[in-house]
Amino acid sequence: MSDRQDQIEAFLKQAGWQNASREALTADASTRTYHRLGHGGKNALLMNAPLSAEQPCCPPVATPEERRSLGYNAEARLAGPNLHAFVETARLLREAGLSAPDIYAFDAGTGLALIEDLGDDLYARYIASPDKERDLYAIAVEALAHLHQFKGAWPVSSDYTFQEYDDVALLAETRLLTQWYLPYRRGLVVTDQMLQDYDGIWMELLEKLTSPAVFVMRDYHAENLLWLPGRDGIRRTGVIDFQDGLIGQPAYDLVSLLEDARRDVLLDLVQEMRGRYVRCMKASDNNFSQAAFESDYSILAAQRNAKILGIFARLVKRDGKPKYDGLLPRVEQHFRRDLARPGLERLRDWVKNSLPTLEIE
């Protein structure tokens, strides 16, 4: 701990913020911590991302077998301890016209960064009425559509390479349901045959997805969006927690936004915002296929919520964070609705047979 504090003090001194006031911010589900700094009438955030707290990230040329041997971060293509992922992604999002934090200073060798402070007005806190909720979600949807039309190049460097949200990563995430949620939330013994059937169903579904084509932030929801009324247009939505982003399908982040694990979004508003996204894309992209988008949305909604069920169960059981137990019922309800969509019949039957207590209709 003293060595880490020495690294922090040296980093802040080099950045010219050694005399700044410090306020610890509430930790999230990750291994990163944040402090708000005040110095000379200015604010900034200190991001503390210890390298030893994460498994290795995925080498760009690693085979599926090599990724599995390196651990879940590499298999699911999470950024892990690579601070360049945050820096490069923030730069890409700003280039695309979104309000991602500016990077004032960073040291990838120690996992420390000094970044722009976008304030405290998280969507989850700021939304107070249905009218305000509709307006804020509309801007968040328009920001996504704008990003999905971005034609800039995906950076490739010795520090960080943007990779695809491939079948290996998507399948590894779905397995969290059988690895953590079923045994620890539901008390079920998962047999080899159950796993084999489950994997087979998912591999068949994932083959139906369109080719990865847009940048996906992976955690685009009300706890990671900030309201910035002093900015114009889509830049009024500030974005954070995007370092695990990959090149994937447009539907993924819309699922993350509208099937939020942490807050209820009325079904009428969900349908309205899905329609708004489709209209935005049709207006700017003659090649946009609504049918392909709807198919991707159905598959990725079930995929994401299967993953979240597993992640939250793991946070409770392995990481000792009981607050996530209270979020599981909402995610379970999302998952039930997802399974009712056309094309997911085999997965729905598997859940009915393997997890009857989830009460799928």
C-alpha positions as CSV (number, residue, x, y, z in Angstrom):
1,M,0.0,0.0,0.0
2,S,2.8,2.4,0.8
3,D,4.5,1.6,-2.5
4,R,1.3,2.3,-4.3
5,Q,0.8,5.6,-2.5
6,D,4.4,6.6,-3.5
7,Q,3.6,5.9,-7.1
8,I,0.5,8.1,-6.9
9,E,2.3,10.9,-5.2
10,A,5.1,10.8,-7.9
11,F,2.5,10.7,-10.7
12,L,0.6,13.7,-9.3
13,K,3.8,15.7,-8.8
14,Q,4.8,15.1,-12.4
15,A,1.4,16.1,-13.6
16,G,1.5,19.3,-11.4
17,W,-1.4,18.2,-9.1
18,Q,0.6,17.2,-6.0
19,N,-1.1,19.8,-3.8
20,A,-4.7,19.0,-5.0
21,S,-7.5,18.3,-2.6
22,R,-8.8,14.7,-2.8
23,E,-12.3,13.2,-2.4
24,A,-12.8,9.4,-2.8
25,L,-15.7,8.5,-5.1
26,T,-17.9,5.5,-4.7
27,A,-16.4,2.3,-6.2
28,D,-18.1,0.4,-8.9
29,A,-18.0,-3.3,-9.8
30,S,-14.5,-3.1,-11.2
31,T,-11.0,-3.1,-9.6
32,R,-10.5,0.6,-10.4
33,T,-11.0,3.4,-7.9
34,Y,-11.4,7.1,-8.4
35,H,-10.6,10.3,-6.5
36,R,-11.9,13.8,-7.4
37,L,-9.1,16.3,-7.2
38,G,-9.3,20.0,-6.8
39,H,-6.5,22.4,-7.7
40,G,-6.3,26.0,-8.6
41,G,-10.1,26.2,-9.2
42,K,-10.1,23.2,-11.5
43,N,-11.3,19.6,-11.0
44,A,-10.0,16.4,-12.4
45,L,-10.3,12.7,-11.6
46,L,-7.5,10.4,-10.6
47,M,-8.1,6.9,-12.0
48,N,-6.3,4.2,-10.0
49,A,-6.1,0.9,-12.0
50,P,-3.5,-1.3,-10.3
51,L,-2.0,-3.7,-12.8
52,S,-1.8,-6.6,-10.4
53,A,-5.6,-6.5,-9.8
54,E,-6.5,-7.9,-13.2
55,Q,-5.8,-10.9,-15.4
56,P,-3.9,-10.3,-18.6
57,C,-5.9,-8.8,-21.6
58,C,-6.2,-10.5,-24.9
59,P,-3.2,-10.4,-27.3
60,P,-4.4,-9.4,-30.8
61,V,-3.2,-12.6,-32.4
62,A,-4.0,-15.1,-29.6
63,T,-5.9,-18.2,-30.6
64,P,-9.1,-19.2,-28.8
65,E,-7.1,-21.9,-26.9
66,E,-4.4,-19.3,-25.9
67,R,-7.1,-16.9,-24.7
68,R,-8.7,-19.6,-22.5
69,S,-5.3,-20.4,-21.0
70,L,-4.8,-16.8,-20.1
71,G,-8.1,-16.5,-18.2
72,Y,-11.5,-14.8,-18.6
73,N,-10.2,-11.3,-19.4
74,A,-8.4,-12.6,-22.5
75,E,-11.2,-15.0,-23.5
76,A,-13.9,-12.3,-23.2
77,R,-11.5,-9.6,-24.6
78,L,-11.7,-7.3,-21.6
79,A,-9.1,-4.6,-21.3
80,G,-7.7,-5.9,-18.0
81,P,-4.7,-3.9,-16.8
82,N,-4.0,-2.2,-20.2
83,L,-4.6,1.5,-19.5
84,H,-4.0,2.2,-23.1
85,A,-7.4,0.8,-23.8
86,F,-9.1,3.6,-21.9
87,V,-6.9,6.3,-23.4
88,E,-7.3,5.1,-27.0
89,T,-11.0,4.5,-26.6
90,A,-11.6,8.0,-25.1
91,R,-9.7,9.5,-28.0
92,L,-11.7,7.6,-30.5
93,L,-15.1,8.6,-28.9
94,R,-14.1,12.2,-28.8
95,E,-13.0,12.0,-32.4
96,A,-16.4,10.6,-33.2
97,G,-18.1,13.6,-31.6
98,L,-19.1,12.1,-28.2
99,S,-18.3,13.6,-24.7
100,A,-15.7,11.2,-23.4
101,P,-13.3,12.5,-20.8
102,D,-10.2,14.2,-21.9
103,I,-6.9,12.6,-20.7
104,Y,-4.6,15.1,-19.0
105,A,-1.9,12.7,-18.1
106,F,-1.4,8.9,-17.7
107,D,1.2,6.3,-16.9
108,A,0.4,2.9,-18.3
109,G,3.3,1.4,-16.4
110,T,1.6,2.1,-13.1
111,G,-2.0,2.2,-14.1
112,L,-2.6,5.8,-13.2
113,A,-4.4,8.5,-15.1
114,L,-5.6,12.1,-14.6
115,I,-8.8,12.6,-16.6
116,E,-11.5,15.2,-17.1
117,D,-14.1,15.4,-14.5
118,L,-17.6,15.3,-16.1
119,G,-19.4,15.9,-12.9
120,D,-21.9,14.0,-10.8
121,D,-25.1,14.1,-12.9
122,L,-25.4,10.5,-13.8
123,Y,-28.5,9.7,-15.8
124,A,-29.5,7.3,-13.0
125,R,-29.5,10.2,-10.5
126,Y,-30.6,13.1,-12.7
127,I,-33.7,11.6,-14.2
128,A,-36.6,12.7,-12.0
129,S,-39.7,12.7,-14.2
130,P,-41.0,10.8,-17.2
131,D,-40.6,13.9,-19.5
132,K,-37.0,14.4,-18.5
133,E,-36.4,10.6,-18.8
134,R,-37.7,10.6,-22.4
135,D,-35.5,13.5,-23.4
136,L,-32.4,12.2,-21.9
137,Y,-32.8,8.7,-23.3
138,A,-33.6,10.2,-26.7
139,I,-30.2,12.1,-26.7
140,A,-28.4,8.9,-25.5
141,V,-30.0,7.0,-28.4
142,E,-29.0,9.7,-30.9
143,A,-25.5,9.6,-29.6
144,L,-25.3,5.9,-30.2
145,A,-26.7,6.2,-33.7
146,H,-24.2,9.0,-34.4
147,L,-21.3,6.7,-33.2
148,H,-22.5,3.9,-35.3
149,Q,-22.2,6.1,-38.4
150,F,-18.6,7.0,-37.5
151,K,-16.3,6.1,-40.4
152,G,-12.9,6.8,-38.7
153,A,-10.2,4.2,-38.6
154,W,-9.8,1.8,-35.8
155,P,-6.4,2.5,-34.3
156,V,-3.7,-0.3,-34.4
157,S,-0.5,0.3,-32.5
158,S,2.0,-1.5,-30.3
159,D,0.1,-0.1,-27.2
160,Y,-3.5,-1.2,-28.1
161,T,-5.4,-2.7,-30.9
162,F,-9.2,-2.6,-31.2
163,Q,-10.5,-6.1,-31.5
164,E,-13.8,-7.8,-32.5
165,Y,-16.6,-8.9,-30.1
166,D,-16.2,-12.3,-31.6
167,D,-18.0,-15.6,-30.9
168,V,-15.3,-16.7,-28.4
169,A,-15.9,-13.6,-26.3
170,L,-19.7,-13.8,-26.5
171,L,-19.8,-17.5,-25.7
172,A,-17.5,-17.1,-22.7
173,E,-19.9,-14.4,-21.3
174,T,-22.9,-16.6,-21.7
175,R,-21.2,-19.4,-19.8
176,L,-21.2,-17.2,-16.7
177,L,-24.8,-18.1,-16.3
178,T,-24.0,-21.8,-15.9
179,Q,-20.7,-21.2,-14.0
180,W,-22.1,-18.8,-11.4
181,Y,-25.8,-18.1,-11.6
182,L,-27.2,-21.6,-11.7
183,P,-25.1,-23.1,-8.9
184,Y,-24.9,-20.2,-6.5
185,R,-28.2,-18.3,-7.1
186,R,-30.3,-21.3,-7.9
187,G,-28.5,-24.2,-6.1
188,L,-28.4,-26.3,-9.3
189,V,-25.9,-29.0,-10.3
190,V,-24.9,-28.3,-13.8
191,T,-24.1,-31.5,-15.7
192,D,-21.8,-32.0,-18.7
193,Q,-24.8,-32.7,-20.9
194,M,-26.5,-29.4,-19.8
195,L,-23.3,-27.5,-20.7
196,Q,-22.9,-29.2,-24.0
197,D,-26.5,-28.5,-25.0
198,Y,-26.3,-24.9,-23.8
199,D,-23.1,-24.2,-25.7
200,G,-24.5,-25.7,-28.8
201,I,-27.6,-23.5,-28.7
202,W,-25.5,-20.4,-28.2
203,M,-23.1,-21.3,-31.0
204,E,-26.1,-21.7,-33.4
205,L,-27.5,-18.3,-32.3
206,L,-24.2,-16.4,-32.5
207,E,-23.7,-17.6,-36.1
208,K,-26.8,-15.7,-37.0
209,L,-25.4,-12.3,-35.9
210,T,-24.4,-9.8,-38.5
211,S,-20.7,-9.1,-38.9
212,P,-19.1,-6.8,-36.3
213,A,-19.0,-3.3,-37.8
214,V,-19.4,-0.5,-35.1
215,F,-17.7,0.4,-31.9
216,V,-19.5,-1.1,-28.9
217,M,-18.9,0.3,-25.4
218,R,-20.4,-2.8,-23.7
219,D,-21.7,-0.9,-20.6
220,Y,-23.8,1.9,-22.0
221,H,-26.4,2.5,-19.3
222,A,-27.7,5.1,-16.9
223,E,-25.0,4.6,-14.3
224,N,-22.3,5.3,-17.0
225,L,-23.9,8.3,-18.7
226,L,-23.7,11.8,-17.4
227,W,-26.0,14.8,-18.2
228,L,-23.9,17.8,-19.5
229,P,-26.5,20.5,-20.2
230,G,-23.8,23.1,-21.0
231,R,-22.8,21.2,-24.2
232,D,-24.7,21.0,-27.5
233,G,-26.5,18.2,-29.2
234,I,-25.4,14.6,-28.5
235,R,-22.4,16.0,-26.5
236,R,-24.9,16.6,-23.7
237,T,-24.5,12.9,-22.9
238,G,-21.2,12.2,-21.3
239,V,-19.8,8.6,-21.5
240,I,-17.6,6.8,-19.1
241,D,-16.5,3.1,-18.4
242,F,-15.9,2.2,-22.0
243,Q,-12.4,0.7,-21.8
244,D,-13.7,-2.8,-22.6
245,G,-15.1,-1.6,-25.9
246,L,-14.9,-3.8,-29.0
247,I,-16.0,-3.8,-32.6
248,G,-19.4,-5.5,-32.6
249,Q,-23.1,-5.2,-33.6
250,P,-25.0,-1.9,-33.3
251,A,-27.8,-3.6,-31.2
252,Y,-25.6,-4.4,-28.2
253,D,-25.3,-1.0,-26.6
254,L,-28.9,-0.2,-27.2
255,V,-29.8,-3.4,-25.3
256,S,-27.4,-2.3,-22.5
257,L,-29.2,1.1,-22.4
258,L,-32.8,-0.1,-22.5
259,E,-32.6,-3.4,-20.6
260,D,-30.8,-1.7,-17.7
261,A,-29.8,-4.0,-14.8
262,R,-29.9,-1.1,-12.3
263,R,-33.1,0.8,-13.1
264,D,-36.5,0.2,-14.6
265,V,-37.2,1.6,-18.0
266,L,-40.9,1.5,-19.0
267,L,-41.7,-0.9,-21.8
268,D,-43.4,1.9,-23.8
269,L,-40.3,4.0,-23.6
270,V,-38.1,1.0,-24.6
271,Q,-40.2,0.6,-27.8
272,E,-40.2,4.3,-28.5
273,M,-36.4,4.5,-28.2
274,R,-35.8,1.4,-30.3
275,G,-38.0,3.0,-33.0
276,R,-36.0,6.3,-32.6
277,Y,-32.7,4.5,-33.1
278,V,-34.1,2.7,-36.3
279,R,-35.3,6.1,-37.7
280,C,-31.9,7.7,-37.0
281,M,-30.1,4.9,-38.8
282,K,-32.4,4.8,-41.8
283,A,-32.1,8.5,-42.2
284,S,-28.4,8.4,-42.6
285,D,-27.6,4.9,-43.9
286,N,-29.3,3.5,-47.0
287,N,-27.9,0.1,-46.2
288,F,-29.3,-0.2,-42.7
289,S,-31.5,-3.3,-42.4
290,Q,-34.1,-3.2,-39.7
291,A,-34.7,-6.9,-40.0
292,A,-31.1,-7.7,-39.3
293,F,-31.0,-5.2,-36.5
294,E,-34.1,-6.7,-34.8
295,S,-32.6,-10.2,-35.1
296,D,-29.3,-9.1,-33.6
297,Y,-31.2,-7.2,-30.8
298,S,-33.1,-10.4,-29.8
299,I,-30.0,-12.6,-29.7
300,L,-27.8,-10.0,-27.9
301,A,-30.4,-9.1,-25.4
302,A,-30.6,-12.7,-24.2
303,Q,-26.8,-13.0,-24.4
304,R,-26.2,-9.9,-22.3
305,N,-28.7,-10.7,-19.6
306,A,-27.4,-14.3,-19.3
307,K,-24.0,-12.7,-18.8
308,I,-25.2,-10.2,-16.3
309,L,-27.0,-12.9,-14.3
310,G,-23.7,-14.7,-14.0
311,I,-21.6,-11.6,-13.3
312,F,-23.9,-10.4,-10.5
313,A,-24.0,-13.9,-8.9
314,R,-20.2,-13.9,-9.1
315,L,-20.0,-10.5,-7.5
316,V,-22.1,-11.7,-4.6
317,K,-20.5,-15.1,-4.1
318,R,-16.9,-14.6,-5.0
319,D,-16.3,-10.9,-4.4
320,G,-18.5,-10.4,-1.3
321,K,-20.7,-7.6,-2.8
322,P,-24.2,-8.4,-1.6
323,K,-25.8,-5.4,-3.1
324,Y,-25.8,-7.1,-6.4
325,D,-28.2,-9.8,-5.1
326,G,-30.9,-7.1,-5.0
327,L,-30.4,-6.4,-8.7
328,L,-30.9,-9.9,-9.9
329,P,-34.7,-10.0,-10.0
330,R,-34.7,-7.2,-12.5
331,V,-32.2,-9.0,-14.7
332,E,-34.2,-12.2,-14.4
333,Q,-37.3,-10.3,-15.7
334,H,-35.3,-9.0,-18.6
335,F,-34.1,-12.5,-19.4
336,R,-37.7,-13.9,-19.3
337,R,-38.8,-11.3,-21.8
338,D,-35.8,-11.9,-24.0
339,L,-36.6,-15.6,-24.2
340,A,-40.1,-14.9,-25.5
341,R,-38.8,-13.4,-28.7
342,P,-38.9,-15.3,-32.0
343,G,-35.8,-17.3,-32.9
344,L,-34.9,-18.2,-29.3
345,E,-37.2,-21.2,-28.9
346,R,-34.3,-23.7,-28.3
347,L,-32.8,-21.5,-25.7
348,R,-36.2,-21.0,-24.0
349,D,-36.7,-24.8,-23.9
350,W,-33.3,-25.3,-22.4
351,V,-34.1,-22.8,-19.7
352,K,-37.5,-24.3,-19.0
353,N,-35.9,-27.8,-18.6
354,S,-32.8,-26.8,-16.7
355,L,-34.1,-23.8,-14.7
356,P,-37.8,-24.4,-14.1
357,T,-37.9,-22.1,-11.1
358,L,-37.3,-19.1,-13.4
359,E,-40.9,-19.6,-14.5
360,I,-40.6,-19.1,-18.3
361,E,-44.0,-18.9,-19.9
